[in-house]
Structures are given as structure tokens and as C-alpha cells.
Amino acid sequence: MKRETILILDFGSQYTQLIARRCREEGVFSWIEPWDYPLESIRAMAPVGVVLSGGPNSVYAVGAPVRWEDLAALGFPLLGICYGLQAMMLREGGAVEAGQVREYGRAKIERRGSSRLLYGLAEHEPVWMSHGDHTTKLPEGWKITAVSDAGLIAAVEHLQKPFYGVQFHPEVSHTPSGDKIIHNFLYRICKARGGWNMASYAEEAAVSIRNRLKDGLAICALSGGVDSSVATTLVYKAAPDKLRGVFVDNGLLRKNEAQEVEAVFKPRLGEALKVVKAGSEFLADLRGVAEPEKKRKLIGHRFIEVFKNEARRFSDAKYLVQGTLYPDVIESASSRGPAEVIKTHHNVGGLPQELGFELIEPLRDLFKDEVRRLGRELGLPESILMRHPFPGPGLAVRIIGEVTLEAVKILQEVDAVFSEELRAEGWYERVSQAFAALLPVKSVGVMGDSRTYEQVAVLRSVDTRDFMTADFSPLPHAFLARVASRIANEVRGVNRVVYDITSKPPATIEWE
């Protein structure tokens, strides 16, 4: 049976991925494409419905992304959100104005008459607004189904066709009944069957993987992180005789991490897992190097060399398994212009070209939280699934300045204390990412009756939904004091501990 899909056309909204997530949470698979996605491709996809996202532009701006007539002619149910609504109204013959009244943040709407989209909502509902332009006149054949407390049109629908629009954002958590609105669109309007979940995804993926691997082996670069762990396990369960996993211990991992990864995966993969200890090679490459990008590139090049040497052992290897996620696919396919390189991506992107492999990306349709759910479906332990993100270059980019064996050992101990205390107090699962970094400066301290001159450790913990922006975690002062005391007392080489309270932006999450 063909997968039931909601197509989301992206007009540039910061909330587009949230629309996709809400649809999936309701049991219907969703897929995002740029606003100008070709009509013939939409027909071929045959979605049960189409959502037009919000966007930052005015519909009257030069070059504003506006399309409607071709979508309306398809006959699929359509939902326009914010900018998507304005584009619908303008092209249908209505009026949109950039008026004096703008709505940003929390607002209230009042329902007007019956509405299939707003079915089950109260007469007055809190919503989240984010717009300057607004509809002032409806096209012929449309009706108003809600107005805002500022007196602006907040929701509309066509009298005869399955076309709907809302000026607010039902996909964000600040619209408490937004899930009901999305549910109504999916099931009352699009007549979706639902039932999409991780179990069904695992079955679909397994069939696809087995078909793909009929003519060769697949190699997976296992890192022990969530994405590569789930991807490796999924492929192995689908075709156990066709996978070879390679875990490269680069000597830059967290304390005991290499042993933990081997302990989890050796029983699962058996002889299909090869552990390569190459820490001395990586550290030799990094000797005397302090510049962050150079460190990343040296580590990337060495990883490719180590991996190539292992790959040569498998003459019939044809595929490379990567844990690419859906947000990576969206960002790499973005049509909204070039993005500045903040730092080189730390995946194994150079390997397919280097080795002539074809890619297998079994997670490329999924968001991070969905990958974790899939991992549970596959039986992976929480110690792997709830592990915080860890950069591909490892501790090398958390040691500011030159990377030495001594610095790695110091940072491993500092990070271990921080993680241990976070877990003990129940914070590890509540924050999005936490780690320690080591600064290339020394400070004066006093221990006992002696003067010390040792390094400064930085603790960093952030809360984020999508890792595009982040706030520092408000960890209790007493907790931080205890962590700092333990580090100063237990880790030789550190006599000062500071806590980073910078958000992203202006900072990045990692220090390098």
C-alpha cells in the first residue's frame, strides 16, 4: 500500500518543520518541499492534502513566492497558514493589506459560525500570531470562521471546495488547540487513514534495505551516537549477513565511551563489528595545531584514511550506511539562498566519493525524536538513545587550542564528573546537551597551603527544540557549586570552573 502523505510547501517559515512534526504525531506521514515544487511531482506524490506554510515575506514584496492556481486545480485539500493564507486570498481575488495593526505573539480568536477545520474548539481560543500583512476582504465563495481580538480575519474556508486558511500558527505549542486543528484537517477534511508509526516505518525500511542489498555488502561507520547506532541496528536487523560495522576509536571520545559502545554492539553485531583503535594517529596529526577548522579537517582526513583501510578488506562492499536525518535533508535542499559556513560538518560526507560507495540513509525521513522512538522499537538501550549530541571530531573541538594526550585525559575526567552529577540529579534527560570544555589559559588558585597555576574548565548546558537556537540551562546554583567542587578536588590540572550562560545566537552551542 502506498504511504499516505501530507505535503508541506515551504514558503520560508521558521515553523515549517513543526508542521511536519505535528502531522506525524497525529499518525500521518508528512514531507516538506520548497514552495515551487513542480506540479508534476506533486501529482506523482498524490498527497492526501497540502499545507502552505508561513513565511517572512510580504505577498507584495518584489519576488515574493506566490503560487495558487495550479495547486487549486489539483483538487487536493489545501490549508494555508499565515503567509500561506495571504497568498491564497490574494490569488483568489481577495485583498491583503499591510495595515497599522500587526499581531505578534499571544492573541485570542473568536469563532464565527460552523467550521470543519475548527470543529471542537471553544468559542474563544488562545493562539500564536506572527504577521504584519493581513486579509481585509475575502474572495467570492469564501467565509470567515474566526476573527482575532484585534478585529482581524483569523480563519477562513471555502464554501464548496476543501480549501482552508488560518492567520495564526496552529503548529506551535503556544496555540493550545493547534493539535485539534491539525487533526481536523488530516482526518475530517483530508480523510486520512492514519496509523503511521515507528513500527510501520521499521517494516517499510527493512523491506527497502533488503531489496537494496541484494547485490553487495554495506559498511557503516558506527560512532556510538544515536543516529549511527539506530541506522546500524536497523540495517543489521533487516539484512544481518549484509552489514559490516566499523567503529573507529579516535582517542578523542568521552571517558570509557569506546568500551561502552563495544559492550553494547559486540553482542548485537558479533563478528560484523570491527573496532579500530587509532588514537595515536589522530593525536599525532593534531600536534601543534590550534585552529578549529584545521583540527576538524585533519580529523576528517584521518578518519577517511582509517576507514578506507578497513573498507579494502571487503571487496564486495558497495554501500555506505549513514545516519542522515530529515532536517539535514531539508537544510541541504533549501532553496532560500546560500548559508554561511559556521563550521565544517562532522559527518563522513567525503566517504562515498572517496570509496565509490552508494549511500543508504535509512533515517533520512525522520526527525531526531522519531529516531529515538525507532531505536526503542529496535531494542537499543536508553544509554545510547538518550546520549547527548557529540561532535564528530570529539573532544578535539572542546579542547580550545592545541590537543594533547594530557588535555584529553583532563577533559575526559571533567566531563565525566559533570555527566555523573547531571544523571544523579535527573538533569541529564531534561537538558538538550551538556558538556565541558577546556580553555587554553591558566589561572592562579590555592589548594591547601599551596599556590596552584592550572587550567580553567567551562561547563555548558543548553535547552533547545531544534538546535538552531538555544538557551543556557538554568541549572541550580547549589548543583553547579557541587560540580565545581568535585572537579577542583578530583581532577588534577583544573583549579577553576566556570558556567557558560550565553545563548545561541550570538554564540554557537559548541565552543569550536
C-alpha positions in Angstrom: 0.0 0.0 0.0 1.4 3.4 -0.9 2.4 5.6 2.0 -0.2 8.2 2.9 1.5 11.6 2.8 0.8 15.2 3.7 2.9 17.6 1.5 4.1 20.8 3.1 5.2 23.5 0.7 7.7 25.7 2.5 7.5 29.5 2.0 10.3 30.1 4.4 8.7 29.9 7.8 10.8 29.2 10.9 7.9 26.8 12.0 7.7 24.6 8.8 9.4 21.6 10.5 6.9 21.9 13.3 4.0 21.5 10.9 5.6 18.2 9.7 6.2 17.0 13.2 2.6 17.7 14.3 1.2 15.8 11.3 3.4 12.8 12.1 2.4 12.9 15.8 -1.1 12.6 14.5 -0.2 9.4 12.7 0.1 10.8 9.1 3.5 10.9 7.4 4.5 14.4 6.2 7.0 15.7 3.7 8.5 19.2 3.2 9.4 20.6 -0.2 10.2 24.2 -1.4 7.2 26.4 -2.3 7.9 26.0 -6.0 8.0 22.2 -6.0 7.0 21.1 -9.5 3.3 20.4 -10.2 4.1 17.0 -11.9 6.0 15.9 -8.8 3.0 16.8 -6.6 0.7 14.8 -8.9 3.1 11.8 -8.7 3.2 12.0 -4.9 -0.6 12.2 -4.7 -0.7 13.6 -1.2 -3.9 13.3 0.8 -3.6 17.1 1.5 -1.2 20.0 1.0 -0.2 22.7 3.6 1.1 26.1 2.5 3.5 27.2 5.3 4.0 30.7 6.7 6.9 32.8 5.6 8.9 36.0 6.3 7.9 37.9 3.1 5.0 40.3 2.3 2.9 39.0 -0.6 3.5 42.3 -2.3 7.3 42.2 -2.0 9.3 42.0 -5.2 10.0 38.4 -6.0 7.6 37.1 -3.2 7.0 33.4 -3.5 3.3 33.2 -4.5 1.5 30.3 -6.2 -2.1 29.1 -6.0 -3.9 28.5 -9.3 -2.0 25.3 -10.1 -2.5 23.9 -6.6 -6.2 24.7 -6.5 -6.6 22.9 -9.9 -5.2 19.7 -8.4 -8.2 19.2 -6.2 -6.3 18.2 -3.1 -7.4 19.6 0.3 -5.4 22.7 1.0 -4.5 24.5 4.2 -2.8 27.9 4.2 -1.0 29.1 7.3 -0.2 32.8 7.9 1.6 33.8 4.7 0.1 30.7 3.0 -3.4 32.1 3.8 -2.5 35.5 2.4 -1.1 34.0 -0.8 -4.4 32.1 -1.2 -6.5 35.1 -0.6 -4.6 37.4 -3.0 -4.6 35.0 -5.9 -8.3 34.1 -5.3 -9.2 37.8 -5.8 -9.4 38.9 -2.2 -7.5 41.8 -0.6 -4.4 41.7 1.6 -3.0 44.8 3.3 0.0 45.8 5.4 -2.1 47.7 7.9 -1.5 49.6 11.1 -2.5 46.7 13.2 0.1 43.9 13.5 -0.1 40.8 15.6 2.9 39.2 17.2 2.8 36.7 20.0 -0.2 35.6 22.0 -3.6 36.6 20.9 -7.2 35.3 21.1 -9.6 34.3 18.4 -13.4 34.2 18.4 -15.2 31.5 16.3 -17.8 32.6 13.8 -20.3 30.0 12.7 -19.6 26.4 11.9 -16.3 25.2 10.7 -14.9 21.8 9.8 -11.4 23.0 10.5 -12.2 24.5 13.9 -14.5 21.7 14.9 -14.5 21.0 18.7 -12.7 24.3 19.6 -14.2 26.7 22.2 -15.8 29.9 21.2 -12.8 31.8 22.4 -9.3 30.3 21.9 -5.7 31.5 22.6 -3.4 31.3 19.6 0.0 32.4 18.4 0.2 35.2 15.8 3.2 36.4 13.8 2.3 38.7 11.0 2.2 42.2 9.6 0.1 41.7 6.4 -3.5 40.5 6.9 -6.6 39.8 4.8 -9.1 42.6 4.7 -11.5 41.2 2.0 -12.5 37.7 1.2 -12.7 36.4 -2.4 -16.1 35.3 -3.6 -17.1 31.9 -2.3 -15.3 32.1 1.0 -16.5 32.7 4.6 -14.9 33.9 7.8 -14.8 31.3 10.6 -12.8 33.2 13.2 -11.6 36.8 14.0 -8.9 37.9 16.4 -9.3 40.1 19.4 -7.8 42.9 17.3 -10.7 42.5 14.9 -8.7 40.9 12.0 -9.6 37.9 10.0 -8.1 34.9 11.7 -9.6 31.8 9.9 -11.4 31.3 6.6 -12.7 28.4 4.5 -14.2 27.9 1.0 -18.0 27.3 0.9 -17.7 24.4 -1.5 -14.1 23.3 -2.0 -11.7 21.8 0.6 -9.7 25.0 1.0 -8.9 26.4 4.4 -6.7 29.1 5.9 -5.6 30.4 9.3 -3.8 33.6 10.1 -2.3 32.2 13.3 0.1 29.2 13.8 -1.6 26.0 14.9 1.7 24.1 14.8 3.3 25.9 17.7 2.8 24.9 21.4 1.6 28.5 22.2 -1.7 27.6 20.3 -3.0 25.1 22.8 -5.8 23.7 20.5 -3.5 23.6 17.4 -3.3 19.8 17.6 -7.1 19.7 17.2 -7.0 21.9 14.2 -4.3 19.8 12.5 -6.2 16.7 13.5 -9.4 18.1 11.9 -7.5 18.9 8.7 -6.0 15.5 8.5 -9.0 13.3 9.4 -12.2 15.4 8.8 -11.0 17.2 5.7 -8.3 15.0 4.1 -9.9 11.8 5.2 -6.6 10.3 6.2 -6.5 6.7 7.5 -3.6 7.4 9.9 -1.6 4.7 11.5 1.9 5.8 10.6 4.3 5.0 13.4 7.8 3.7 14.1 6.8 0.0 13.9 5.3 0.5 10.4 8.3 2.6 9.4 10.7 -0.1 10.6 8.9 -2.7 8.5 8.9 -0.4 5.4 12.6 0.4 5.9 13.6 -3.3 6.4 11.9 -4.3 3.1 13.6 -1.4 1.2 17.0 -2.2 2.8 16.8 -6.0 1.9 15.9 -5.2 -1.7 18.8 -2.7 -1.9 21.4 -5.0 -0.5 20.8 -8.0 -2.8 23.9 -7.1 -4.8 26.5 -6.2 -2.2 27.6 -5.5 1.3 27.0 -2.3 3.3 29.6 -0.7 5.6 28.5 1.5 8.5 30.8 4.0 10.3 29.5 3.4 13.8 30.2 6.2 16.2 28.1 5.2 19.2 25.9 8.3 18.7 22.1 8.0 18.4 21.9 8.3 14.6 24.6 5.9 13.6 23.6 3.4 16.3 19.9 3.3 15.1 20.9 3.2 11.4 23.4 0.4 12.0 20.9 -1.6 14.1 18.1 -1.2 11.5 20.3 -2.3 8.6 21.7 -5.3 10.6 18.2 -6.5 11.6 17.0 -6.1 8.0 19.9 -7.9 6.5 22.4 -9.3 9.1 24.6 -11.1 6.6 25.0 -7.9 4.5 26.3 -5.4 7.1 29.8 -4.7 8.4 30.1 -2.1 11.1 33.4 -0.2 11.7 33.9 1.7 15.0 36.9 4.0 14.9 38.2 4.8 18.4 40.0 8.1 17.6 41.3 8.6 21.1 39.1 11.8 21.4 36.0 10.2 22.9 34.4 10.7 26.3 35.7 8.7 29.3 35.0 5.0 28.8 32.9 5.7 25.7 34.8 3.3 23.4 34.4 0.4 25.9 30.7 1.3 26.3 30.0 1.3 22.6 31.8 -2.0 22.1 29.9 -3.5 25.1 26.5 -2.6 23.5 27.2 -3.5 19.9 29.6 -6.5 20.1 26.8 -8.8 21.4 24.4 -7.4 18.8 26.6 -7.5 15.8 29.2 -10.1 16.7 31.8 -10.6 14.0 30.1 -8.0 11.9 31.6 -5.3 14.1 35.3 -4.3 13.7 36.8 -1.9 16.4 39.8 0.1 15.2 41.9 1.8 17.8 43.6 4.7 16.1 44.0 7.3 18.8 47.8 7.7 18.4 47.4 8.5 14.7 44.8 11.2 15.4 46.8 12.8 18.2 49.9 12.8 16.0 48.0 14.7 13.3 46.9 17.3 15.8 50.3 18.0 17.4 50.9 21.8 17.4 47.5 22.6 15.8 45.2 25.1 17.5 43.0 26.5 14.7 39.5 24.9 15.0 38.8 24.4 11.3 42.2 22.9 10.7 41.6 20.4 13.6 38.3 19.4 12.1 39.8 18.8 8.6 42.8 16.9 9.9 40.5 14.6 11.9 38.2 14.2 8.9 41.0 13.3 6.6 42.5 10.8 9.1 39.1 9.2 9.6 38.7 8.7 5.9 42.2 7.1 5.7 41.4 4.7 8.6 38.0 3.8 7.2 39.4 3.3 3.7 41.9 0.8 5.0 39.2 -1.1 6.7 36.9 -1.0 3.6 39.5 -2.6 1.5 39.0 -5.8 3.5 35.5 -6.1 2.0 35.9 -6.5 -1.8 32.2 -6.8 -2.3 31.3 -3.7 -0.3 29.1 -1.4 -2.4 27.1 0.7 0.0 27.8 3.1 2.9 25.2 3.4 5.7 24.9 7.0 7.1 22.6 8.3 9.8 21.4 11.3 7.8 18.3 12.8 9.4 15.4 14.7 7.7 16.5 18.1 9.0 19.9 17.5 7.2 18.0 16.7 4.0 15.8 19.8 4.3 18.8 22.1 5.0 20.9 20.7 2.2 18.0 21.1 -0.3 17.0 24.6 0.9 16.1 26.9 -1.9 16.3 30.0 0.2 19.8 31.0 -0.7 23.3 30.1 0.5 24.2 29.8 4.1 27.4 30.9 5.6 29.7 28.1 6.8 29.9 28.4 10.6 31.9 25.2 10.9 32.6 22.1 8.7 30.0 19.4 9.2 31.5 16.5 11.1 29.8 13.6 9.3 31.5 11.2 6.9 30.3 13.1 3.8 33.6 12.6 1.9 33.5 8.8 2.1 31.1 7.9 -0.7 33.2 9.9 -3.3 36.4 8.6 -1.9 35.4 4.9 -2.0 32.9 4.9 -4.8 30.1 3.8 -2.5 26.4 4.3 -2.9 24.6 5.7 0.1 22.0 4.0 2.2 20.3 6.5 4.5 17.6 4.7 6.4 16.8 7.6 8.7 16.6 10.4 6.1 12.8 10.6 6.5 12.9 11.1 10.3 13.4 13.8 13.0 15.6 13.2 16.0 12.8 12.3 18.4 11.5 9.8 15.8 14.9 8.2 15.5 14.9 7.7 19.3 11.4 6.1 19.1 12.7 3.8 16.3 15.7 2.9 18.4 13.4 1.8 21.2 11.4 -0.2 18.7 14.6 -1.9 17.7 15.6 -2.7 21.3 18.5 -0.3 21.8 19.2 0.7 25.4 18.4 4.2 26.8 22.1 4.8 27.5 22.6 5.0 23.7 19.3 6.6 22.7 19.3 9.4 25.3 23.0 10.2 24.8 23.6 13.9 24.2 24.9 15.1 20.8 28.7 14.7 20.5 30.8 16.3 17.7 32.4 14.1 15.1 35.9 15.5 16.0 35.2 14.6 19.6 37.0 16.3 22.4 39.4 18.0 20.0 36.9 20.8 19.5 36.2 21.0 23.2 39.9 21.5 24.0 40.4 25.1 22.9 43.9 25.3 21.4 46.3 22.5 20.9 45.1 19.0 21.6 47.4 16.8 23.7 47.0 13.5 25.4 47.2 15.2 28.8 44.5 17.7 27.8 42.2 14.8 26.6 42.6 13.0 29.8 41.9 16.1 31.9 38.8 16.9 29.9 37.5 13.3 30.0 37.6 13.4 33.8 35.9 16.9 34.0 33.2 15.8 31.5 32.6 12.5 33.4 32.1 14.4 36.7 29.6 16.8 35.1 27.7 14.0 33.4 27.6 11.8 36.5 26.1 14.7 38.6 23.6 15.5 35.9 22.4 12.0 35.8 22.3 11.7 39.6 20.1 14.8 39.9 17.8 13.9 36.9 19.0 16.8 34.8 20.7 14.7 32.0 17.3 13.8 30.4 15.9 17.3 31.0 18.5 19.3 29.2 19.2 19.1 25.5 23.0 19.0 25.5 25.6 19.3 28.3 29.4 19.1 28.2 32.7 20.5 29.4 35.4 22.4 27.5 39.0 23.1 28.4 40.4 26.6 28.0 43.9 27.4 26.8 44.5 29.7 29.8 45.7 29.1 33.3 44.7 30.8 36.5 46.1 31.1 40.0 44.4 29.1 42.7 45.1 27.9 46.3 44.8 24.3 47.3 45.8 23.6 50.9 48.6 26.0 51.7 50.0 25.9 48.2 49.6 28.2 45.2 48.4 26.5 42.0 48.6 27.6 38.4 46.3 25.3 36.5 43.7 25.2 33.7 40.1 26.6 33.5 37.2 24.2 32.7 33.9 25.5 31.2 30.6 23.8 31.8 28.0 24.2 29.1 24.4 23.1 29.2 21.6 24.2 26.8 17.9 23.8 26.2 16.7 23.7 22.6 14.0 22.3 20.4 15.8 22.1 17.1 19.5 23.1 17.9 19.1 26.0 15.5 18.7 28.3 18.5 19.3 27.5 22.2 19.2 29.0 25.7 21.5 28.1 28.5 20.0 25.6 31.0 19.0 27.3 34.4 20.9 24.7 36.5 20.6 25.4 40.2 23.4 27.3 41.8 23.8 24.6 44.5 24.1 22.0 41.8 26.8 23.9 39.9 28.7 24.6 43.1 28.8 20.9 43.9 30.0 20.0 40.4 32.7 22.7 40.5 33.9 21.5 43.9 34.1 17.9 42.7 36.1 18.9 39.6 38.5 21.0 41.5 39.1 18.3 44.1 39.1 15.3 41.9 40.6 16.4 38.6 44.3 17.1 38.8 45.2 20.0 36.4 42.0 22.1 36.9 41.6 24.7 39.6 38.8 26.9 38.3 35.3 26.1 36.9 33.0 28.5 35.1 29.5 28.1 33.6 28.6 29.4 30.2 25.4 31.4 30.2 25.5 32.6 26.5 22.5 31.7 24.2 22.7 30.7 20.6 22.8 33.2 18.9 25.1 35.0 19.4 27.3 32.0 20.5 27.2 28.5 19.0 26.5 25.6 21.2 30.0 24.1 20.9 33.0 26.4 21.7 34.7 25.5 18.4 
